[in-house]
Amino acid sequence: MSIAFLDPRNLEGDLQAGAVAGDTLLWLLLWATAMGLLVQLLATLLGADIQEVIGSAIAIKILSKGYLAL
């Protein structure tokens, strides 16, 4: 956390929070990283589905020679 903002106030606050909370912040960081990766994976899968739907609609329009609207 202190790597993100290296100014004296943030570094001091991060060190004090680490001294008070101990190893609890490490477990929180581990779970937050895992949840962030899960959310990114789900967003990527949804993005891939949207591309397939749009691609299928364009293909149907081309194959029907414009009789079916998008």
MMTF fields as JSON, N, C-alpha, C and O atoms, coordinates in Angstrom:
{
  "mmtfVersion": "1.0.0",
  "mmtfProducer": "UNKNOWN",
  "numBonds": 279,
  "numAtoms": 280,
  "numGroups": 70,
  "numChains": 1,
  "numModels": 1,
  "chainsPerModel": [1],
  "groupsPerChain": [70],
  "chainIdList": ["A"],
  "bondAtomList": [4, 2, 8, 6, 12, 10, 16, 14, 20, 18, 24, 22, 28, 26, 32, 30, 36, 34, 40, 38, 44, 42, 48, 46, 52, 50, 56, 54, 60, 58, 64, 62, 68, 66, 72, 70, 76, 74, 80, 78, 84, 82, 88, 86, 92, 90, 96, 94, 100, 98, 104, 102, 108, 106, 112, 110, 116, 114, 120, 118, 124, 122, 128, 126, 132, 130, 136, 134, 140, 138, 144, 142, 148, 146, 152, 150, 156, 154, 160, 158, 164, 162, 168, 166, 172, 170, 176, 174, 180, 178, 184, 182, 188, 186, 192, 190, 196, 194, 200, 198, 204, 202, 208, 206, 212, 210, 216, 214, 220, 218, 224, 222, 228, 226, 232, 230, 236, 234, 240, 238, 244, 242, 248, 246, 252, 250, 256, 254, 260, 258, 264, 262, 268, 266, 272, 270, 276, 274],
  "bondOrderList": [1, 1, 1, 1, 1, 1, 1, 1, 1, 1, 1, 1, 1, 1, 1, 1, 1, 1, 1, 1, 1, 1, 1, 1, 1, 1, 1, 1, 1, 1, 1, 1, 1, 1, 1, 1, 1, 1, 1, 1, 1, 1, 1, 1, 1, 1, 1, 1, 1, 1, 1, 1, 1, 1, 1, 1, 1, 1, 1, 1, 1, 1, 1, 1, 1, 1, 1, 1, 1],
  "groupList": [{"groupName": "MET", "atomNameList": ["N", "CA", "C", "O"], "elementList": ["N", "C", "C", "O"], "formalChargeList": [0, 0, 0, 0], "bondAtomList": [1, 0, 2, 1, 3, 2], "bondOrderList": [1, 1, 2], "singleLetterCode": "M", "chemCompType": "L-PEPTIDE LINKING"}, {"groupName": "SER", "atomNameList": ["N", "CA", "C", "O"], "elementList": ["N", "C", "C", "O"], "formalChargeList": [0, 0, 0, 0], "bondAtomList": [1, 0, 2, 1, 3, 2], "bondOrderList": [1, 1, 2], "singleLetterCode": "S", "chemCompType": "L-PEPTIDE LINKING"}, {"groupName": "ILE", "atomNameList": ["N", "CA", "C", "O"], "elementList": ["N", "C", "C", "O"], "formalChargeList": [0, 0, 0, 0], "bondAtomList": [1, 0, 2, 1, 3, 2], "bondOrderList": [1, 1, 2], "singleLetterCode": "I", "chemCompType": "L-PEPTIDE LINKING"}, {"groupName": "ALA", "atomNameList": ["N", "CA", "C", "O"], "elementList": ["N", "C", "C", "O"], "formalChargeList": [0, 0, 0, 0], "bondAtomList": [1, 0, 2, 1, 3, 2], "bondOrderList": [1, 1, 2], "singleLetterCode": "A", "chemCompType": "L-PEPTIDE LINKING"}, {"groupName": "PHE", "atomNameList": ["N", "CA", "C", "O"], "elementList": ["N", "C", "C", "O"], "formalChargeList": [0, 0, 0, 0], "bondAtomList": [1, 0, 2, 1, 3, 2], "bondOrderList": [1, 1, 2], "singleLetterCode": "F", "chemCompType": "L-PEPTIDE LINKING"}, {"groupName": "LEU", "atomNameList": ["N", "CA", "C", "O"], "elementList": ["N", "C", "C", "O"], "formalChargeList": [0, 0, 0, 0], "bondAtomList": [1, 0, 2, 1, 3, 2], "bondOrderList": [1, 1, 2], "singleLetterCode": "L", "chemCompType": "L-PEPTIDE LINKING"}, {"groupName": "ASP", "atomNameList": ["N", "CA", "C", "O"], "elementList": ["N", "C", "C", "O"], "formalChargeList": [0, 0, 0, 0], "bondAtomList": [1, 0, 2, 1, 3, 2], "bondOrderList": [1, 1, 2], "singleLetterCode": "D", "chemCompType": "L-PEPTIDE LINKING"}, {"groupName": "PRO", "atomNameList": ["N", "CA", "C", "O"], "elementList": ["N", "C", "C", "O"], "formalChargeList": [0, 0, 0, 0], "bondAtomList": [1, 0, 2, 1, 3, 2], "bondOrderList": [1, 1, 2], "singleLetterCode": "P", "chemCompType": "L-PEPTIDE LINKING"}, {"groupName": "ARG", "atomNameList": ["N", "CA", "C", "O"], "elementList": ["N", "C", "C", "O"], "formalChargeList": [0, 0, 0, 0], "bondAtomList": [1, 0, 2, 1, 3, 2], "bondOrderList": [1, 1, 2], "singleLetterCode": "R", "chemCompType": "L-PEPTIDE LINKING"}, {"groupName": "ASN", "atomNameList": ["N", "CA", "C", "O"], "elementList": ["N", "C", "C", "O"], "formalChargeList": [0, 0, 0, 0], "bondAtomList": [1, 0, 2, 1, 3, 2], "bondOrderList": [1, 1, 2], "singleLetterCode": "N", "chemCompType": "L-PEPTIDE LINKING"}, {"groupName": "GLU", "atomNameList": ["N", "CA", "C", "O"], "elementList": ["N", "C", "C", "O"], "formalChargeList": [0, 0, 0, 0], "bondAtomList": [1, 0, 2, 1, 3, 2], "bondOrderList": [1, 1, 2], "singleLetterCode": "E", "chemCompType": "L-PEPTIDE LINKING"}, {"groupName": "GLY", "atomNameList": ["N", "CA", "C", "O"], "elementList": ["N", "C", "C", "O"], "formalChargeList": [0, 0, 0, 0], "bondAtomList": [1, 0, 2, 1, 3, 2], "bondOrderList": [1, 1, 2], "singleLetterCode": "G", "chemCompType": "PEPTIDE LINKING"}, {"groupName": "GLN", "atomNameList": ["N", "CA", "C", "O"], "elementList": ["N", "C", "C", "O"], "formalChargeList": [0, 0, 0, 0], "bondAtomList": [1, 0, 2, 1, 3, 2], "bondOrderList": [1, 1, 2], "singleLetterCode": "Q", "chemCompType": "L-PEPTIDE LINKING"}, {"groupName": "VAL", "atomNameList": ["N", "CA", "C", "O"], "elementList": ["N", "C", "C", "O"], "formalChargeList": [0, 0, 0, 0], "bondAtomList": [1, 0, 2, 1, 3, 2], "bondOrderList": [1, 1, 2], "singleLetterCode": "V", "chemCompType": "L-PEPTIDE LINKING"}, {"groupName": "THR", "atomNameList": ["N", "CA", "C", "O"], "elementList": ["N", "C", "C", "O"], "formalChargeList": [0, 0, 0, 0], "bondAtomList": [1, 0, 2, 1, 3, 2], "bondOrderList": [1, 1, 2], "singleLetterCode": "T", "chemCompType": "L-PEPTIDE LINKING"}, {"groupName": "TRP", "atomNameList": ["N", "CA", "C", "O"], "elementList": ["N", "C", "C", "O"], "formalChargeList": [0, 0, 0, 0], "bondAtomList": [1, 0, 2, 1, 3, 2], "bondOrderList": [1, 1, 2], "singleLetterCode": "W", "chemCompType": "L-PEPTIDE LINKING"}, {"groupName": "LYS", "atomNameList": ["N", "CA", "C", "O"], "elementList": ["N", "C", "C", "O"], "formalChargeList": [0, 0, 0, 0], "bondAtomList": [1, 0, 2, 1, 3, 2], "bondOrderList": [1, 1, 2], "singleLetterCode": "K", "chemCompType": "L-PEPTIDE LINKING"}, {"groupName": "TYR", "atomNameList": ["N", "CA", "C", "O"], "elementList": ["N", "C", "C", "O"], "formalChargeList": [0, 0, 0, 0], "bondAtomList": [1, 0, 2, 1, 3, 2], "bondOrderList": [1, 1, 2], "singleLetterCode": "Y", "chemCompType": "L-PEPTIDE LINKING"}],
  "groupTypeList": [0, 1, 2, 3, 4, 5, 6, 7, 8, 9, 5, 10, 11, 6, 5, 12, 3, 11, 3, 13, 3, 11, 6, 14, 5, 5, 15, 5, 5, 5, 15, 3, 14, 3, 0, 11, 5, 5, 13, 12, 5, 5, 3, 14, 5, 5, 11, 3, 6, 2, 12, 10, 13, 2, 11, 1, 3, 2, 3, 2, 16, 2, 5, 1, 16, 11, 17, 5, 3, 5],
  "groupIdList": [1, 2, 3, 4, 5, 6, 7, 8, 9, 10, 11, 12, 13, 14, 15, 16, 17, 18, 19, 20, 21, 22, 23, 24, 25, 26, 27, 28, 29, 30, 31, 32, 33, 34, 35, 36, 37, 38, 39, 40, 41, 42, 43, 44, 45, 46, 47, 48, 49, 50, 51, 52, 53, 54, 55, 56, 57, 58, 59, 60, 61, 62, 63, 64, 65, 66, 67, 68, 69, 70],
  "secStructList": [7, 6, 6, 6, 7, 7, 1, 2, 2, 2, 2, 2, 2, 2, 2, 2, 2, 2, 2, 2, 2, 6, 6, 2, 2, 2, 2, 2, 2, 2, 2, 2, 2, 2, 2, 2, 2, 2, 2, 2, 2, 2, 2, 2, 2, 2, 2, 2, 2, 2, 2, 2, 2, 2, 2, 2, 2, 2, 2, 2, 2, 2, 2, 6, 6, 6, 1, 1, 7, 7],
  "xCoordList": [0.824, 0.0, 0.865, 0.518, 1.962, 2.804, 3.577, 4.107, 3.656, 4.347, 3.527, 4.097, 2.207, 1.345, 1.549, 1.601, 1.662, 1.838, 3.025, 2.923, 4.14, 5.337, 5.551, 6.546, 4.632, 4.888, 4.901, 4.387, 5.466, 5.658, 4.38, 4.383, 3.281, 2.042, 1.497, 1.126, 1.443, 0.903, 1.804, 1.313, 3.108, 4.037, 3.918, 3.903, 3.833, 3.696, 2.364, 2.318, 1.285, -0.019, -0.039, -0.63, 0.612, 0.672, 1.473, 1.091, 2.574, 3.388, 2.643, 2.728, 1.918, 1.157, 0.011, -0.251, -0.669, -1.755, -1.21, -1.839, -0.042, 0.563, 0.997, 0.888, 1.487, 1.906, 0.717, 0.831, -0.419, -1.604, -2.299, -2.666, -2.485, -3.275, -2.477, -3.056, -1.183, -0.362, -0.599, -0.655, -0.737, -0.896, -2.289, -2.501, -3.23, -4.596, -4.644, -5.402, -3.843, -3.823, -3.293, -3.724, -2.372, -1.857, -2.942, -3.052, -3.746, -4.844, -5.888, -6.447, -6.152, -7.091, -6.58, -7.355, -5.291, -4.69, -4.776, -5.043, -4.551, -4.651, -6.071, -6.252, -7.07, -8.462, -8.909, -9.654, -8.463, -8.824, -8.223, -8.865, -6.995, -6.37, -7.122, -7.361, -7.5, -8.242, -9.608, -10.018, -10.3, -11.6, -11.448, -12.278, -10.398, -10.15, -9.895, -10.38, -9.133, -8.884, -10.17, -10.389, -11.016, -12.29, -13.191, -13.808, -13.265, -14.092, -13.562, -14.346, -12.236, -11.648, -11.933, -12.202, -11.875, -12.178, -13.628, -13.906, -14.553, -15.962, -16.238, -17.059, -15.56, -15.735, -15.207, -15.789, -14.118, -13.553, -14.507, -14.704, -15.097, -16.029, -17.269, -17.76, -17.789, -18.958, -18.632, -19.458, -17.417, -16.985, -16.905, -17.241, -16.458, -16.376, -17.776, -17.975, -18.739, -20.113, -20.733, -21.442, -20.474, -21.03, -20.506, -21.262, -19.228, -18.645, -19.271, -19.496, -19.554, -20.175, -21.59, -21.99, -22.339, -23.709, -23.713, -24.487, -22.855, -22.796, -22.308, -22.837, -21.31, -20.813, -21.872, -21.983, -22.651, -23.731, -24.799, -25.311, -25.142, -26.146, -25.667, -26.449, -24.407, -23.873, -23.861, -24.191, -23.486, -23.466, -24.866, -25.034, -25.869, -27.247, -27.722, -28.41, -27.356, -27.748, -27.094, -27.738, -25.827, -25.133, -25.727, -25.949, -25.987, -26.519, -27.965, -28.376, -28.727, -30.114, -30.207, -31.302, -29.051, -28.972, -29.762, -30.346, -29.777, -30.387, -31.871, -32.472, -32.495, -33.937, -34.209, -35.262, -33.27, -33.42, -32.585, -31.387, -33.191, -32.475, -31.661, -31.961, -30.644, -29.844, -30.656, -30.166],
  "yCoordList": [-1.189, 0.0, 1.248, 2.239, 1.214, 2.406, 2.628, 3.719, 1.623, 1.787, 2.685, 3.409, 2.65, 3.42, 4.924, 5.643, 5.403, 6.834, 7.005, 6.717, 7.469, 7.595, 9.041, 9.67, 9.547, 10.826, 10.586, 9.565, 11.485, 11.237, 10.955, 10.117, 11.645, 11.413, 10.018, 9.329, 9.591, 8.26, 7.161, 6.167, 7.325, 6.317, 6.177, 5.062, 7.294, 7.256, 6.619, 5.819, 6.97, 6.372, 4.871, 4.111, 4.448, 3.017, 2.254, 1.158, 2.838, 2.181, 2.098, 1.084, 3.149, 3.125, 2.115, 1.396, 2.057, 1.087, -0.337, -1.215, -0.564, -1.894, -2.263, -3.421, -1.286, -1.56, -1.889, -2.725, -1.246, -1.478, -2.779, -3.57, -3.012, -4.145, -5.442, -6.524, -5.353, -6.56, -7.32, -6.737, -8.647, -9.51, -9.45, -9.995, -8.815, -8.738, -8.032, -8.434, -6.99, -6.269, -7.14, -6.99, -8.042, -8.94, -9.885, -10.137, -10.411, -11.289, -10.509, -11.018, -9.273, -8.421, -8.139, -8.171, -7.864, -7.617, -8.855, -8.748, -10.03, -11.287, -11.496, -11.813, -11.322, -11.511, -10.434, -10.724, -9.202, -8.138, -8.381, -8.105, -8.897, -9.227, -10.351, -10.292, -11.383, -12.51, -12.05, -12.46, -11.216, -10.716, -9.82, -9.871, -9.007, -8.159, -8.984, -8.649, -10.059, -10.945, -11.618, -11.773, -12.016, -12.638, -11.664, -12.034, -10.428, -9.419, -9.136, -8.98, -9.069, -8.847, -10.017, -9.815, -11.237, -12.414, -12.398, -12.678, -12.071, -12.012, -10.894, -11.062, -9.762, -8.662, -9.056, -8.682, -9.801, -10.256, -11.232, -11.16, -12.142, -13.104, -12.41, -12.776, -11.403, -10.651, -9.892, -9.817, -9.316, -8.6, -9.519, -9.116, -10.762, -11.723, -12.099, -12.3, -12.2, -12.534, -11.432, -11.714, -10.182, -9.056, -9.06, -8.808, -9.341, -9.394, -10.512, -10.336, -11.65, -12.756, -12.404, -12.747, -11.73, -11.346, -10.343, -10.481, -9.343, -8.341, -8.969, -8.667, -9.835, -10.518, -11.398, -11.452, -12.089, -12.932, -12.083, -12.471, -10.931, -10.048, -9.531, -9.467, -9.168, -8.683, -9.806, -9.582, -11.007, -12.148, -12.483, -12.798, -12.42, -12.702, -11.644, -11.963, -10.388, -9.328, -9.54, -9.357, -9.923, -10.162, -11.36, -11.314, -12.433, -13.65, -13.464, -14.1, -12.59, -12.371, -11.232, -10.842, -10.707, -9.636, -8.39, -7.703, -8.105, -6.895, -6.994, -6.001, -8.175, -8.317, -8.284, -7.819, -8.772, -8.744, -7.582, -7.507, -6.693, -5.537, -5.955, -6.951, -5.189, -5.46, -5.153, -5.314],
  "zCoordList": [0.0, 0.0, 0.0, -0.641, 0.693, 0.759, -0.528, -0.739, -1.4, -2.678, -3.604, -4.42, -3.49, -4.386, -4.223, -5.221, -3.029, -2.768, -1.823, -0.631, -2.356, -1.528, -1.077, -1.436, -0.308, 0.334, 1.842, 2.3, 2.61, 4.047, 4.826, 5.727, 4.492, 5.258, 5.024, 5.974, 3.76, 3.47, 4.011, 4.547, 3.878, 4.378, 5.891, 6.412, 6.596, 8.051, 8.455, 9.39, 7.755, 8.057, 7.803, 8.571, 6.719, 6.416, 7.468, 7.877, 7.895, 8.919, 10.252, 10.944, 10.613, 11.869, 11.787, 12.751, 10.647, 10.49, 10.565, 11.156, 9.967, 10.03, 11.435, 11.838, 12.183, 13.555, 14.444, 15.34, 14.214, 15.046, 14.651, 15.52, 13.337, 12.883, 12.798, 12.881, 12.637, 12.561, 11.264, 10.181, 11.401, 10.22, 9.609, 8.526, 10.263, 9.75, 8.395, 7.512, 8.229, 6.959, 5.826, 4.683, 6.12, 5.074, 4.578, 3.378, 5.506, 5.088, 4.303, 3.331, 4.72, 3.998, 2.584, 1.628, 2.447, 1.141, 0.256, -0.941, 0.841, 0.086, -0.442, -1.618, 0.407, -0.015, -1.002, -1.937, -0.803, -1.733, -3.112, -4.126, -3.156, -4.44, -5.13, -6.336, -4.369, -4.952, -5.479, -6.565, -4.732, -5.18, -6.416, -7.324, -6.451, -7.615, -8.869, -9.95, -8.722, -9.868, -10.334, -11.536, -9.396, -9.752, -10.51, -11.508, -10.038, -10.714, -12.116, -13.052, -12.27, -13.588, -14.528, -15.712, -14.001, -14.814, -15.285, -16.451, -14.382, -14.755, -15.764, -16.666, -15.615, -16.572, -17.947, -18.965, -17.984, -19.255, -19.938, -21.151, -19.168, -19.755, -20.302, -21.371, -19.577, -20.056, -21.319, -22.229, -21.392, -22.587, -23.792, -24.906, -23.577, -24.677, -25.154, -26.352, -24.26, -24.652, -25.496, -26.462, -25.142, -25.893, -27.326, -28.264, -27.496, -28.839, -29.667, -30.865, -29.052, -29.779, -30.229, -31.341, -29.384, -29.734, -30.884, -31.831, -30.801, -31.87, -33.173, -34.243, -33.088, -34.282, -34.92, -36.145, -34.098, -34.634, -35.319, -36.369, -34.744, -35.347, -36.703, -37.651, -36.801, -38.076, -39.105, -40.269, -38.691, -39.611, -40.118, -41.297, -39.25, -39.674, -40.666, -41.635, -40.424, -41.362, -42.728, -43.761, -42.733, -44.013, -44.726, -45.936, -43.99, -44.618, -45.118, -46.088, -44.448, -44.885, -45.914, -46.317, -46.332, -47.329, -46.898, -47.736, -45.598, -45.101, -44.803, -44.391, -44.999, -44.687, -43.199, -42.765, -42.422, -40.958, -40.422, -40.695, -39.681, -39.136, -37.923, -37.264, -37.648, -36.451, -35.216, -34.098]
}
